């Protein structure tokens, strides 16, 4: 299955994220399938390999709902105000 995935990275290191796998083990060694969250492990300084089951995406059927649900779950606030400096991208 192909599914959506979202990751929050800092200096190329995943610090949070949500995605779907047909089979995975949580850090306790229990087997699961489906949606899971990658939670940050302070000892490893990464969220890679830290897969915990989440039900937040049950019933999500479109990309907009996926983005709203995952960003809310990861406590990422969005603003409609755009402070972009698009002059940086001019030729």
C-alpha positions, 0 to 999 in steps of 0.5 A: 500500500502507498500512503501519505507520510509526514515528518518533522526534521531538524538538521536532517534528523527526524524528531516527529512524524506519522506514517503507515506500514503493513507491519512494524514493531513498537519499542516494546517489541509488540507487532502492529500494522497501520498508522503509527507515530515516530516519537522523539527518543532523547537518548538516541536524539532521533525519532527513527525507529520509535514507532507507536500506534496511533488512531488519529488517522482512522477514516482519513480519506483525503490529503487535506484531512491528513495534513490537518490531522497530523499537524494537530497531532504533532502540535504544529500550529499553522498560520494563514499569514505569509511572511515569505520574502519572495524576492530571494527567489527572483532571477 
